[in-house]
């Protein structure tokens, strides 16, 4: 039996990464080694630690700096979440620790360079998921206090204080997911 027959026998979605099969995918993006840039992974860790037992259709992942590969896989997959929430830190010249949504079109230029895969920016992948694949994309951002130039793990006090608020926003999104 070849791979095509095997997947037809096993059913759709079999063999796909778990994130392709979730209804709601939460991706915590950022590098924990560079201060406030680790906000996204810190939110996912807090969500898993303080609110265990997410519904089976919800997946929260620490995407670290590997979000491009995940998004690229989702664009090419026949199975994908109905909603993707990107949790990330950015510098939008707001008050440190402030939580806000940005649209795919509003990704700051300094973040677009973080998101390149052979000149295909993550903003393009998110736009494709949203417009061509009918996936709802939400980007939950936190204003950084500072992202150091060298390795310096740990969030600033203002950004660390924003983690529970980000978890509450995500819990409202999770509650809206129908099983």
C-alpha angles and dihedrals in degrees: 000000000000126000093263093053091045093054091045090051094046095044136244118318095021111138093018121122113269091247090064091058099048121104091212120028120192114193118193104203129193146069115280090201093066107062115243091012085080092068096107095052090044091055092050090048091050092046092052094043100043100031107036121177104053113186113271091248092058123078124186113193135183096227092178107184093330100085093116093066092048093049092045090053090049093051090053096041126096088214120058140150121274089226133026121190117196113202112197144145121242142166108244094151094256131126113298110262094020113143119216142153123244127190123236088256091055099058103135116249091240089059096045089067088056088057106058128132111173089328093310104120121213088239087066091049091049090047091051092049090050101042105027102028098037094235117150108233122197123180113201109194136187123205109241123225091207141336109208124228092229136038110298114149122205136065123262114252092255094052093042088054089055094059096084091048091052089050090053091052090050092047089057089053091048092050089056092058111104116219 
